[in-house]
C-alpha cells in the first residue's frame, strides 16, 4: 500500500503542462506493428498503450459484441499468465492500468515505474503472441460480459441514452448496435466465428504500440525488438467499407424509457461529421460555448437565471465515421420538455444568425487550451492520445497540431458550421422518461 501511495504522489508531483512540442519516434516492425516512442525523463514513470483498430462496429450481423468480448479475453489471461494476475502484478508495483472498447477502437494500457518497462513490454507481447481463444475461455468471458451488462445498465441515464441515440440516428451503419453486443449473438456464435474474427482484426498491422515516459530511445527499440519481433506477420490492415447514412431532412422525435431514473430528461441531438473533419472541432467549440461551464450561455440561462433546469450539458461524441452532438437537460419544477426545446432553439439560432461575442470566443479558446494541455500533463494521457491520433487521423503528430487547429477556428466559421449541421430539420428530440411497470 505504501508503494502505491508513493507512486501516486510521484505522478501528481511530476505532472507538467506540455506547452512545448511533444517529440516522437515512429517506425514499423517487419510484422506490420506500428511503434510510437515519446521520451520524457522528467519523472521515473512510463505508460504503454496497445491499441487495435477494431470496435463494436466491426462485428458482422449476428456476431455483435465480439470486440468487447475480445477485450475481456485478451486482457484477462494468456498462455503464460493466469486470469486475473495482471492487475495484481501492476498494482503491487504501484502502477495502474485498464482496457476499453469503443465503437471504433480497443485499448489496453498500463502506467508503471520506469524500472518496470520490460514487464509492460512482455505483457503486451503476450497478448499478441499467446492469446487463449478456446471454448472454455469464451464461455467464461461470455458470462462475465453478461454480468457487466446487467451492472452497467442498472445505472441511471448512462449507458442507455448512448444506445438510444445510436439506434435512432443510424439505420444502415453498424454504429446502431450497442458496444456490448447482444446476448443471443454471443450465445449462438461458434468457436470458428471467434477465431475468424481474431484472424481478421487482431493482426499486428491493425495495431499500434506506444511507449511514453522515462525511456531511452535506442534501448527501448532494442527491447521492443526482443519482445515483439517474433509476432508473425498476418497480412495488411482489414478493409472497412460501411454503409453511408441517408441525410436527415426532417426532425426525428422519439420517446425512450429508462427504469433507473425518476427525473425525465431532454436529449437534443444531431448526427455530426467524423472526428477526422475540421467541422467536428468547430462543433466542439459550440458545445463548450453552450454549456462548458457554469458561466456558459445555456447553463447560465436555464439553471441560474430562469431556473428551468437542474443541469445542462452539451458534448460532441466524436467517432471515426459519424459523431453525435448532444445537449442533455434535466428539467426543474413544472418546466416542460417543450419549454426547454424552445430555449435551446433560441440559443442555437443566435449562433446561426450572428457572431458569438469576442469575450465568449476568447473564453472558449482558453478553456480548450487549458483542457487539452491538462489531458497531456501525464505520460498516460500522452500515450493514449498518440495511439488515438494514429488510428483516427493516420497521424500521431496531430498531438502537436490540434492546439493550432483550435486557435485557427474563427467566429465566422462557428456560425457557418452551426448553419450547416444544426438545422432544426436535422435534429433528434428524444424524451427520456422513467419506465413504469405499465
C-alpha positions in Angstrom: 0.0 0.0 0.0 2.8 2.4 0.8 4.4 1.8 -2.6 1.1 2.5 -4.3 0.6 5.8 -2.4 4.2 6.9 -3.0 3.9 6.2 -6.7 0.6 8.0 -7.0 2.1 11.1 -5.2 5.1 10.9 -7.6 2.8 11.1 -10.6 1.0 14.1 -9.1 4.2 15.9 -8.3 5.7 15.4 -11.8 2.7 16.0 -14.0 3.5 19.0 -16.1 1.7 21.0 -18.7 3.1 20.5 -22.2 3.3 23.8 -23.9 6.4 22.7 -26.0 6.3 20.3 -28.9 6.0 16.6 -28.0 8.8 14.8 -29.8 8.1 11.4 -31.3 9.9 8.5 -32.8 7.8 6.3 -35.1 8.6 3.1 -37.1 7.2 -0.2 -38.2 8.3 -3.7 -37.3 8.5 -6.2 -40.1 5.3 -7.9 -38.9 3.4 -4.6 -39.5 3.1 -3.3 -35.9 3.4 0.5 -35.8 5.5 1.7 -32.8 5.5 5.2 -31.3 8.0 6.3 -28.7 8.0 9.5 -26.7 10.8 10.2 -24.3 10.2 12.3 -21.2 12.7 11.8 -18.4 11.2 14.3 -16.0 9.8 11.6 -13.8 10.6 7.8 -13.4 7.3 6.8 -14.9 6.3 5.1 -18.2 3.0 4.4 -19.8 2.4 1.8 -22.6 -0.6 1.5 -24.8 -1.6 -1.3 -27.1 -4.5 -0.3 -29.3 -6.3 -2.3 -32.0 -8.2 -0.6 -34.8 -11.3 -2.7 -34.1 -14.5 -1.8 -32.3 -18.1 -2.7 -31.9 -18.9 -1.5 -35.5 -16.7 -4.3 -36.9 -18.8 -7.3 -36.0 -20.8 -8.9 -38.8 -24.6 -9.3 -38.5 -25.3 -12.0 -35.9 -21.8 -11.5 -34.4 -22.2 -8.3 -32.5 -20.2 -7.7 -29.3 -17.1 -9.6 -30.4 -14.7 -6.7 -30.0 -15.8 -6.2 -26.4 -15.6 -9.9 -25.6 -12.1 -10.0 -27.1 -11.1 -7.1 -24.8 -12.0 -9.4 -21.9 -10.4 -12.5 -23.3 -7.1 -10.9 -24.3 -6.9 -8.7 -21.2 -7.6 -11.5 -18.6 -5.1 -14.2 -19.4 -2.6 -15.6 -21.9 -0.7 -18.9 -22.1 1.9 -17.6 -19.7 -0.3 -15.6 -17.3 -3.3 -16.8 -15.4 -6.6 -15.0 -15.4 -6.7 -12.0 -13.0 -2.9 -12.0 -12.4 -2.1 -8.9 -14.4 -4.0 -6.5 -12.2 -2.3 -7.9 -9.1 1.1 -7.6 -10.6 1.0 -4.0 -11.7 -0.8 -2.9 -8.6 1.9 -4.5 -6.5 4.4 -2.4 -8.4 2.5 0.8 -7.8 1.0 1.0 -11.2 -2.4 1.4 -12.8 -4.0 0.1 -16.0 -7.2 -0.8 -17.8 -8.8 -1.8 -21.0 -11.8 -0.4 -23.0 -13.8 -0.9 -26.2 -15.5 1.8 -28.2 -17.4 1.7 -31.5 -14.0 2.1 -33.3 -11.1 1.0 -31.1 -10.0 -1.5 -28.4 -7.4 -0.1 -26.0 -5.1 -1.6 -23.4 -2.8 0.5 -21.2 -0.6 0.4 -18.1 1.3 3.1 -16.3 4.3 1.9 -14.1 7.5 3.0 -12.6 10.1 3.1 -15.4 12.1 0.2 -13.9 9.1 -2.0 -14.9 9.3 -1.2 -18.6 10.3 -4.8 -19.6 7.3 -6.1 -17.6 4.9 -3.9 -19.7 6.6 -4.9 -22.9 6.4 -8.6 -22.1 2.7 -8.3 -21.1 1.6 -6.8 -24.3 3.7 -9.0 -26.5 2.0 -11.9 -24.6 -1.4 -10.6 -25.7 -0.2 -10.6 -29.3 1.8 -13.8 -29.2 -0.1 -16.1 -26.8 -3.8 -15.3 -26.5 -6.1 -18.0 -25.4 -9.0 -18.3 -27.8 -10.6 -21.6 -26.6 -14.2 -22.6 -26.0 -13.8 -22.7 -22.2 -12.3 -19.2 -22.2 -15.1 -17.9 -24.4 -17.7 -19.4 -22.2 -16.2 -17.8 -19.0 -15.9 -14.4 -20.6 -19.3 -14.5 -22.2 -20.8 -14.8 -18.7 -18.6 -12.0 -17.5 -19.8 -9.8 -20.3 -23.4 -10.6 -19.4 -22.9 -9.7 -15.8 -21.1 -6.5 -16.8 -24.1 -5.5 -18.9 -26.5 -6.2 -16.1 -24.5 -3.9 -13.8 -23.9 -1.1 -16.3 -27.5 -1.0 -17.4 -28.7 -0.6 -13.9 -27.1 2.9 -13.8 -29.3 6.0 -14.5 -29.0 7.6 -17.9 -25.6 6.1 -18.9 -25.1 4.0 -21.0 -28.7 3.5 -22.2 -29.0 7.0 -23.6 -26.0 6.5 -25.9 -27.5 3.2 -27.2 -30.8 5.0 -27.9 -29.1 7.9 -29.7 -27.3 5.5 -32.0 -30.4 3.4 -32.6 -32.3 6.5 -33.7 -29.6 8.1 -35.8 -28.2 5.0 -37.6 -30.3 2.8 -39.8 -27.6 1.5 -42.1 -24.3 2.0 -40.4 -23.2 -0.5 -37.7 -22.9 2.3 -35.1 -26.6 1.5 -34.5 -25.7 -1.5 -32.3 -24.6 -1.4 -28.7 -20.9 -1.7 -27.9 -21.5 -4.6 -25.6 -23.4 -6.5 -28.2 -26.4 -8.9 -27.9 -26.6 -11.9 -25.6 -28.1 -14.1 -28.4 -25.2 -13.3 -30.7 -22.6 -14.3 -28.1 -24.6 -17.4 -27.2 -25.1 -18.6 -30.7 -21.6 -18.0 -32.1 -19.2 -20.9 -32.7 -15.5 -21.1 -31.9 -14.7 -20.7 -35.6 -16.6 -17.4 -35.6 -14.3 -16.1 -32.8 -11.2 -17.5 -34.5 -12.1 -15.9 -37.8 -12.8 -12.5 -36.1 -9.3 -12.7 -34.4 -7.7 -13.6 -37.7 -9.2 -10.6 -39.4 -8.8 -7.8 -36.9 -6.0 -8.7 -34.4 -3.0 -8.7 -36.7 0.0 -6.5 -35.9 -0.7 -4.3 -38.9 -4.1 -3.4 -37.4 -2.5 -2.2 -34.1 -0.3 0.5 -32.7 2.0 0.2 -29.7 3.1 3.3 -27.8 5.7 3.8 -25.0 5.8 7.2 -23.4 7.8 8.5 -20.4 11.2 7.8 -18.8 12.9 5.8 -21.5 16.0 5.9 -23.7 15.0 5.6 -27.3 17.6 3.2 -28.6 17.4 0.9 -25.5 13.6 0.8 -25.9 13.9 0.0 -29.6 16.1 -3.0 -28.7 13.7 -4.2 -26.0 10.7 -3.9 -28.3 12.5 -5.8 -31.0 13.3 -8.6 -28.4 9.7 -8.9 -27.3 7.7 -8.1 -30.5 9.7 -9.3 -33.4 8.6 -12.9 -33.0 5.0 -11.9 -33.6 4.2 -13.2 -37.1 3.0 -11.0 -40.0 -0.6 -11.8 -40.7 -1.4 -9.6 -43.6 -2.4 -6.0 -44.3 -5.0 -4.0 -42.4 -8.5 -5.2 -42.9 -10.5 -3.2 -45.5 -13.5 -1.4 -43.9 -16.4 -0.2 -46.1 -19.5 0.5 -44.1 -22.8 1.8 -45.5 -23.4 5.6 -45.6 -26.4 7.0 -43.8 -29.0 9.0 -45.8 -29.1 12.7 -45.0 -31.6 13.7 -42.2 -34.2 16.0 -43.8 -36.9 16.2 -41.1 -36.9 16.3 -37.3 -36.9 12.9 -35.5 -38.9 12.9 -32.3 -39.0 9.8 -30.1 -39.7 8.7 -26.6 -37.3 6.3 -24.9 -37.5 4.8 -21.4 -35.1 4.0 -18.6 -36.2 2.0 -15.5 -33.4 3.5 -13.4 -34.4 7.2 -13.5 -37.0 9.3 -11.7 -36.4 12.6 -13.4 -37.2 12.8 -17.1 -34.6 14.3 -19.4 -34.3 16.0 -22.8 -31.7 14.9 -25.4 -31.5 17.5 -28.2 -29.1 15.9 -30.7 -27.6 16.0 -34.2 -25.7 13.5 -36.2 -22.4 15.3 -37.0 -19.3 14.8 -39.1 -16.4 12.4 -38.4 -13.7 13.3 -35.9 -11.3 13.4 -38.8 -13.0 16.5 -40.3 -12.5 20.1 -39.2 -16.2 20.7 -38.7 -16.1 18.3 -35.8 -13.6 20.5 -34.0 -15.8 23.5 -34.6 -18.8 21.7 -33.1 -16.7 21.1 -30.0 -16.4 24.8 -29.8 -20.2 25.2 -29.9 -20.7 22.6 -27.2 -18.2 24.4 -24.9 -19.9 27.8 -25.7 -23.3 26.5 -24.8 -22.6 24.6 -21.5 -18.9 24.1 -21.0 -19.0 25.8 -17.6 -21.5 27.3 -15.1 -21.0 30.7 -16.8 -21.7 29.5 -20.3 -24.7 30.8 -22.1 -27.2 27.9 -22.0 -26.2 26.7 -18.5 -26.5 30.2 -17.0 -29.8 30.9 -18.7 -31.6 27.6 -17.8 -30.1 26.8 -14.5 -29.2 30.2 -12.9 -31.4 32.9 -14.4 -34.6 31.1 -15.3 -34.3 28.1 -13.0 -35.8 25.9 -15.6 -33.3 23.1 -15.3 -31.4 21.2 -12.7 -28.5 20.7 -15.1 -27.4 21.2 -18.7 -24.6 19.5 -20.6 -23.6 19.7 -24.2 -21.0 17.5 -25.8 -19.8 16.1 -29.1 -19.3 12.4 -29.0 -16.6 12.2 -31.6 -16.3 8.9 -33.6 -14.5 7.8 -36.7 -17.3 7.7 -39.2 -20.0 10.0 -37.7 -20.2 11.9 -34.4 -23.1 12.9 -32.2 -23.6 16.4 -30.9 -25.9 16.2 -27.9 -27.5 18.6 -25.4 -28.7 16.9 -22.2 -31.1 18.8 -19.9 -32.8 17.8 -16.7 -35.9 19.9 -16.2 -36.8 21.6 -12.9 -40.2 22.0 -11.4 -43.1 22.4 -13.8 -40.9 23.1 -16.8 -41.9 21.0 -19.8 -39.6 19.5 -22.3 -41.1 21.7 -25.0 -40.2 24.8 -22.9 -36.6 23.6 -22.9 -36.6 22.9 -26.6 -37.7 26.4 -27.3 -34.9 27.8 -25.2 -32.3 25.7 -26.9 -33.6 26.7 -30.3 -33.2 30.4 -29.4 -29.6 30.0 -28.4 -28.7 27.9 -31.5 -30.4 30.5 -33.7 -28.3 33.2 -32.2 -25.1 31.3 -33.2 -26.5 30.9 -36.7 -27.7 34.5 -37.2 -24.8 36.4 -35.7 -21.3 36.0 -34.3 -20.7 35.0 -30.7 -19.2 37.7 -28.6 -15.4 38.3 -28.6 -15.3 37.7 -24.8 -17.2 34.3 -25.1 -14.9 33.4 -28.1 -11.8 34.0 -26.0 -13.3 32.2 -23.0 -13.9 29.1 -25.2 -10.4 29.4 -26.7 -8.8 29.5 -23.2 -11.0 26.6 -22.0 -9.9 24.4 -24.9 -6.2 25.2 -24.4 -6.3 24.5 -20.7 -8.3 21.2 -21.0 -6.0 20.0 -23.9 -2.8 20.8 -22.1 -4.3 19.2 -19.0 -5.0 16.0 -20.9 -1.4 15.8 -21.9 0.1 16.6 -18.4 0.7 12.9 -17.7 2.6 10.3 -19.7 -0.6 8.2 -19.6 -2.5 11.0 -21.3 0.2 11.4 -24.0 0.4 7.7 -24.6 -3.4 7.4 -25.1 -3.6 10.5 -27.3 -0.8 9.3 -29.5 -2.4 5.9 -30.1 -5.8 7.5 -30.7 -4.5 10.1 -33.2 -2.6 7.5 -35.1 -5.7 5.4 -35.7 -8.2 8.3 -36.2 -6.1 10.6 -38.3 -3.3 8.3 -39.5 -1.0 10.9 -37.9 0.3 10.6 -34.3 1.9 14.1 -34.7 -1.7 15.6 -34.5 -0.9 15.7 -30.8 1.1 18.9 -31.7 -1.2 20.2 -34.4 -4.6 20.2 -32.5 -3.9 23.3 -30.4 -3.2 25.3 -33.6 -6.3 23.9 -35.3 -8.4 25.2 -32.3 -6.7 28.5 -32.4 -7.4 28.9 -36.1 -11.2 28.5 -35.7 -12.9 31.8 -36.3 -16.2 33.2 -35.1 -17.4 33.3 -38.7 -16.6 29.6 -39.0 -18.6 28.8 -35.9 -21.6 30.5 -37.4 -21.2 28.6 -40.8 -20.9 25.2 -39.1 -23.9 25.8 -36.9 -26.0 26.7 -40.0 -24.7 23.6 -41.9 -25.1 21.0 -39.2 -27.5 22.2 -36.5 -30.6 22.8 -38.7 -33.9 22.1 -36.9 -34.8 19.6 -39.7 -31.7 17.5 -38.9 -32.3 17.2 -35.2 -33.3 14.4 -32.9 -35.6 15.3 -30.0 -35.5 12.4 -27.5 -37.8 12.5 -24.5 -36.0 10.3 -22.0 -38.6 9.1 -19.5 -38.9 6.9 -16.4 -40.1 3.5 -17.3 -43.1 2.4 -15.2 -44.3 -1.1 -14.7 -47.2 -0.4 -17.0 
